[in-house]
Amino acid sequence: MLDEKSIDLKLENLKEEILQASAHNMRVILESSVDKKLNLILEALQAQQEQIKTLASSNRVDAPEDEITMLRSVVKKHTREIEELKHA
């Protein structure tokens, strides 16, 4: 028969094996589901960053703004000159 110490020792070993198996199963679950989802999210973020770089580069936004400002000033100047010529 088994004495109390050996039963306790076997129970401790069994608990340790169960704990290790549970930890292994958790790692497998995390690697298979969470890692894949995180990778998909990271890929989507990288794709969005690339789109932002191409769509809203500072040159593409600033250049038309500067051009519009310049055109407005030219139109104002020409309007003044036309008005002066009408009154001359």
Secondary structure, DSSP 8 states (H G I E B T S, - for coil): ---HHHHHHHHHHHHHHHHHHHHHHHHHHIIIIIHHHHHHHHHHHHHHHHHHHHHS-HHHHHHHHHHHHHHHHHHHHHHHHHHHHHH-
